[in-house]
Amino acid sequence: MLDSYEKEEPKLKYFERIQLYNYYHKGKLVKLDSSLELIMMSISIEGLDIITDKEFDKEDILLLNIRFEGFPFDKVLSKVKSLDKIGEMYMISLEFIGIPNFLFEKLKNAK
């Protein structure tokens, strides 16, 4: 059972296409030749869940360009917490490690 300070925030179902241009793999920056499109399935203050056809390693850090409630947020840092293969795709849970204050406030007040 989780203690009150470890309570996980509820995830808000939120479908949006997001773009990935760069990510860190084992501490080294990987620049993609063209952007990779990911599908955001849910989001919370802690992070988000995405679907993609690209496999990432646990601990990779993604620099995401996302839109939430019509507002763009560029270079949001998120770390791969877990991934599951579903057919040819991957469901990946990401943890925010760098989040703009405005996005944090919007997520805190989202229902």
Contact map, one row per residue, 1 for C-alpha under 8 A:
111000000000000000000000000000000000000000000000000000000000000000000000000000000000000000000000000000000000000
111111100000000000000000000000000000000000000000000000000000000000000000000000000000000000000000000000000000000
111111100000000000000000000000000000000000000000000000000000000000000000000000000000000000000000000000000000000
011111100000000000000000000000000000000000000000000000000000000000000000000000000000000000000000000000000000000
011111100000000000000000000000000000000000000000000000000000000000000000000000000000000000000000000000000000000
011111110000000000000000000000000000000000000000000000000000000000000000000000000000000000000000000000000000000
011111111000000000000000000000000000000000000000000000000000000000000000000000000000000000000000000000000000000
000001111100000000000000000000000000000000000100000000000000000000000000000000000000000000000000000000000000000
000000111110000000000000000000000000000000011100000000000000000000000000000000000000000000000000000000000000000
000000011111000000000000000000000000000000010000000000000000000000000000000000000000000000000000000000000000000
000000001111100000000000000000000000000001110001000000000000000000000000000000000000000000000000000000000000000
000000000111110000000000000000000000000001110000000000000000000000000000000000000000000000000000000000000000011
000000000011111000000000000000000000000011100000000000000000000000000000000000000000000000000000000000000000000
000000000001111100000000000000000000000111100000000000000000000000000000000000000000000000000000000000000000000
000000000000111110000000000000000000001111000000000000000000000000000000000000000000000000000000000000000000000
000000000000011111000000000000000000001110000000000000000000000001100000000000000000000000000000000000000000000
000000000000001111100000000000000000111100000000000000000000000001000000000000000000000000000000000000000000000
000000000000000111110000000000000000111100000000000000000000000111100000000000000000000000000000000000000000000
000000000000000011111000000000000011110000000000000000000000000111000000000000000000000000000000000000000000000
000000000000000001111110000000000011110000000000000000000000011110000000000000000000000000000000000000000000000
000000000000000000111110000000111111000000000000000000000000001100000000000000000000000000000000000000000000000
000000000000000000011111000011110000000000000000000000000000011000000000000000000000000000000000000000000000000
000000000000000000011111100011100000000000000000000000000001111000000000000000000000000000000000000000000000000
000000000000000000000111111111000000000000000000000000000001110000000000000000000000000000000000000000000000000
000000000000000000000011111111000000000000000000000000001011100000000000000000000000000000000000000000000000000
000000000000000000000001111100000000000000000000000000000011000000000000000000000000000000000000000000000000000
000000000000000000000001111110000000000000000000000000000000000000000000000000000000000000000000000000000000000
000000000000000000000001111111000000000000000000000000000000000000000000000000000000000000000000000000000000000
000000000000000000000111101111100000000000000000000000000000000000000000000000000000000000000000000000000000000
000000000000000000000111100111110000000000000000000000000000000000000000000000000000000000000000000000000000000
000000000000000000001110000011111000000000000000000000000000000000000000000000000000000000000000000000000000000
000000000000000000001100000001111111000000000000000000000000000000000000000000000000000000000000000000000000000
000000000000000000001000000000111110000000000000000000000000000000000000000000000000000000000000000000000000000
000000000000000000001000000000011111000000000000000000000000000000000000000000000000000000000000000000000000000
000000000000000000111000000000011111100000000000000000000000000000000000000000000000000000000000000000000000000
000000000000000000111000000000010111110000000000000000000000000000000000000000000000000000000000000000000000000
000000000000000011110000000000000011111000000000000100000000000000000000000000000000000000000000000000000000000
000000000000000011110000000000000001111100000000011100000000000000000000000000000000000000000000000000000000000
000000000000001111000000000000000000111110000000011100000000000000000000000000000000000000000000000000000000000
000000000000011111000000000000000000011111100001111000000000000000000000000000000000000000000000000000000000000
000000000000111100000000000000000000001111100001111000000000000000000000000000000000000000000000000000000000000
000000000011111000000000000000000000000111110001110000000000000000000000000000000000000000000000000000000000000
000000000011110000000000000000000000000111111111100000000000000000000000000000000000000000000000000000000000000
000000001111000000000000000000000000000001111111000000000000000000000000000000000000000000000000000000000010000
000000001000000000000000000000000000000000111110000000000000000000000000000000000000000000000001000000010011000
000000011000000000000000000000000000000000111111000000000000000000000000000000000000000000000011000000000000000
000000000000000000000000000000000000000000111111100000000000000000000000000001000000000000001111000000000000000
000000000010000000000000000000000000000111110111110000000000000000000000000000000000000000001111000000000000000
000000000000000000000000000000000000000111100011111000000000000000000000000000000000000000111100000000000000000
000000000000000000000000000000000000011111000001111100000000000000000000000000000000000000111100000000000000000
000000000000000000000000000000000000011110000000111110000000000000000000000000000000000011110000000000000000000
000000000000000000000000000000000000111000000000011111100000000000000000000000000000000011110000000000000000000
000000000000000000000000000000000000000000000000001111100000000000000000000000000000000111000000000000000000000
000000000000000000000000000000000000000000000000000111110000000000000000000000000000000011000000000000000000000
000000000000000000000000000000000000000000000000000111111000000000000000000000000000000001000000000000000000000
000000000000000000000000000000000000000000000000000001111101000000000000000000010000000000000000000000000000000
000000000000000000000000100000000000000000000000000000111111000000000000000000010000000000000000000000000000000
000000000000000000000000000000000000000000000000000000011111000000000000000000111110000000000000000000000000000
000000000000000000000000110000000000000000000000000000001111100000000000000000111000000000000000000000000000000
000000000000000000000011110000000000000000000000000000011111110000000000000000110000000000000000000000000000000
000000000000000000000011100000000000000000000000000000000011111000000000000011110000000000000000000000000000000
000000000000000000010111000000000000000000000000000000000001111100000000000111110000000000000000000000000000000
000000000000000000011110000000000000000000000000000000000000111110000000011111000000000000000000000000000000000
000000000000000001111000000000000000000000000000000000000000011111000000011111000000000000000000000000000000000
000000000000000001110000000000000000000000000000000000000000001111100001111100000000000000000000000000000000000
000000000000000111100000000000000000000000000000000000000000000111110001110100000000000000000000000000000000000
000000000000000101000000000000000000000000000000000000000000000011111111100000000000000000000000000000000000000
000000000000000000000000000000000000000000000000000000000000000001111111100000000000000000000000000000100000000
000000000000000000000000000000000000000000000000000000000000000000111110000000000000000000000000000000000000000
000000000000000000000000000000000000000000000000000000000000000000111111000000000000000000000000000000000000000
000000000000000000000000000000000000000000000000000000000000000000111111100000000000000000000000000000000000000
000000000000000000000000000000000000000000000000000000000000000011110111110000000000000000000000000000000000000
000000000000000000000000000000000000000000000000000000000000000011110011111100000000000000000000000100100000000
000000000000000000000000000000000000000000000000000000000000001111000001111100000000000000000000000000000000000
000000000000000000000000000000000000000000000000000000000000001110000000111110000000000000000000000000000000000
000000000000000000000000000000000000000000000000000000000000011111000000111111000000000000000001011100000000000
000000000000000000000000000000000000000000000000000000000000111100000000001111100000000000000001111000000000000
000000000000000000000000000000000000000000000010000000000000111100000000000111110000000000000111110000000000000
000000000000000000000000000000000000000000000000000000000111110000000000000011111000000000000111100000000000000
000000000000000000000000000000000000000000000000000000011111110000000000000001111110000000011110000000000000000
000000000000000000000000000000000000000000000000000000000110000000000000000000111110000000011110000000000000000
000000000000000000000000000000000000000000000000000000000100000000000000000000011111000000011100000000000000000
000000000000000000000000000000000000000000000000000000000100000000000000000000011111100001111000000000000000000
000000000000000000000000000000000000000000000000000000000000000000000000000000000111110001110000000000000000000
000000000000000000000000000000000000000000000000000000000000000000000000000000000011111111100000000000000000000
000000000000000000000000000000000000000000000000000000000000000000000000000000000001111111100000000000000000000
000000000000000000000000000000000000000000000000000000000000000000000000000000000000111111000000000000000000000
000000000000000000000000000000000000000000000000000010000000000000000000000000000000111111000000000000000000000
000000000000000000000000000000000000000000000000001111000000000000000000000000000000111111100000000000000000000
000000000000000000000000000000000000000000000000001111100000000000000000000000000011111111110000000000000000000
000000000000000000000000000000000000000000000000111100000000000000000000000000000011110011111000000000000000000
000000000000000000000000000000000000000000000000111100000000000000000000000000011111000001111100000000000000000
000000000000000000000000000000000000000000000011110000000000000000000000000000011110000000111110000000000000000
000000000000000000000000000000000000000000000011110000000000000000000000000001111100000000011111000000000000000
000000000000000000000000000000000000000000000111000000000000000000000000000001111000000000001111100000000000000
000000000000000000000000000000000000000000001111000000000000000000000000000111100000000000000111111000000000000
000000000000000000000000000000000000000000000000000000000000000000000000000011100000000000000011111000000000000
000000000000000000000000000000000000000000000000000000000000000000000000000111000000000000000001111100000000000
000000000000000000000000000000000000000000000000000000000000000000000000000110000000000000000001111110110000000
000000000000000000000000000000000000000000000000000000000000000000000000100100000000000000000000011111110000000
000000000000000000000000000000000000000000000000000000000000000000000000000000000000000000000000001111111000000
000000000000000000000000000000000000000000000000000000000000000000000000000000000000000000000000000111111100000
000000000000000000000000000000000000000000000000000000000000000000010000100000000000000000000000001111111110000
000000000000000000000000000000000000000000001000000000000000000000000000000000000000000000000000001111111111000
000000000000000000000000000000000000000000000000000000000000000000000000000000000000000000000000000011111111100
000000000000000000000000000000000000000000000000000000000000000000000000000000000000000000000000000001111111110
000000000000000000000000000000000000000000011000000000000000000000000000000000000000000000000000000000111111110
000000000000000000000000000000000000000000001000000000000000000000000000000000000000000000000000000000011111110
000000000000000000000000000000000000000000000000000000000000000000000000000000000000000000000000000000001111111
000000000001000000000000000000000000000000000000000000000000000000000000000000000000000000000000000000000111111
000000000001000000000000000000000000000000000000000000000000000000000000000000000000000000000000000000000000111
